């Protein structure tokens, strides 16, 4: 999955696969997580957020099923 680099202290890049509604987040630690059934509008908001880490915690991390890849 293609990921876009972001300016964040904790997140390196963010990607999204529209066909499966899968959001992929690469952290500065090197860990990569996929979040499932995430609406595309939420991905767009995440990508444009002023604080990516805060947005992830507030809107995605505890609301969507995920797995470490």
ABEGO torsion letter per residue (X at the ends): XBBBBBBBAABABBBBBAAAGBBBBBBAAGBBBBBBGBBAAAAAAAAABABAAAAAAAAAAAABBBBBX
